[in-house]
């Protein structure tokens, strides 16, 4: 995994090569709107329980591929 310094250097190199003013303005807005400090979000008891259930599903192999889920959703939508 890349270190923060390597990521930062790579981003600086990429930004220096951008000539499109609109892209640079969008990047500036995105970076400016990002807080330097991460806000801590408190989860509800129910949210924590859902995350624990998800972890248990992963550990027990109760997974479905995105492709299978898309197919299932389309079948359900077509059945309406």
C-alpha positions as CSV (number, residue, x, y, z in Angstrom):
1,X,0.0,0.0,0.0
2,X,1.3,3.5,-0.9
3,X,2.2,5.8,1.8
4,X,0.5,9.2,2.2
5,X,3.6,11.0,0.9
6,X,3.7,8.8,-2.2
7,X,0.0,9.4,-2.9
8,X,0.4,13.2,-2.3
9,X,3.4,13.3,-4.7
10,X,1.6,11.4,-7.4
11,X,-1.4,13.7,-7.1
12,X,0.8,16.8,-7.3
13,X,2.5,15.4,-10.5
14,X,-0.9,14.7,-12.1
15,X,-2.3,18.1,-11.1
16,X,0.7,19.8,-12.6
17,X,0.0,18.1,-15.9
18,X,-3.6,19.2,-16.1
19,X,-4.2,22.1,-18.6
20,X,-8.0,22.1,-18.5
21,X,-9.2,25.1,-16.4
22,X,-12.6,23.5,-15.6
23,X,-11.0,20.3,-14.2
24,X,-8.6,22.4,-12.1
25,X,-11.5,24.5,-10.7
26,X,-13.5,21.3,-9.9
27,X,-10.5,19.8,-8.1
28,X,-10.0,23.1,-6.2
29,X,-13.7,23.1,-5.1
30,X,-13.5,19.5,-4.1
31,X,-10.3,20.0,-2.1
32,X,-11.6,23.2,-0.5
33,X,-14.8,21.6,0.6
34,X,-13.0,18.7,2.2
35,X,-12.5,19.3,5.9
36,X,-9.0,18.8,7.2
37,X,-10.4,17.0,10.2
38,X,-12.7,14.0,9.8
39,X,-16.0,14.3,11.5
40,X,-16.9,11.5,13.8
41,X,-20.3,10.0,13.1
42,X,-22.0,8.1,15.8
43,X,-23.8,5.0,14.6
44,X,-27.1,3.9,16.0
45,X,-27.5,0.6,17.8
46,X,-29.4,-0.7,14.7
47,X,-26.7,0.5,12.3
48,X,-24.0,-1.3,14.4
49,X,-26.2,-4.4,14.4
50,X,-26.6,-4.3,10.6
51,X,-22.8,-4.0,10.2
52,X,-22.2,-7.0,12.5
53,X,-24.8,-9.0,10.5
54,X,-23.0,-8.1,7.3
55,X,-19.6,-9.1,8.7
56,X,-21.1,-12.5,9.8
57,X,-22.5,-12.9,6.2
58,X,-19.0,-12.3,4.8
59,X,-17.4,-14.7,7.3
60,X,-19.9,-17.4,6.5
61,X,-19.7,-17.0,2.7
62,X,-23.3,-15.7,2.4
63,X,-22.4,-13.6,-0.6
64,X,-23.8,-12.9,-4.1
65,X,-22.0,-11.4,-7.0
66,X,-22.9,-8.0,-8.4
67,X,-23.9,-9.7,-11.7
68,X,-26.2,-12.2,-9.9
69,X,-27.7,-9.3,-7.9
70,X,-28.3,-7.3,-11.0
71,X,-30.0,-10.3,-12.7
72,X,-32.2,-10.8,-9.6
73,X,-33.2,-7.2,-9.5
74,X,-34.1,-7.1,-13.2
75,X,-36.2,-10.3,-12.7
76,X,-38.0,-8.6,-9.8
77,X,-38.6,-5.4,-11.6
78,X,-39.9,-7.2,-14.7
79,X,-42.3,-9.1,-12.4
80,X,-44.0,-5.9,-11.2
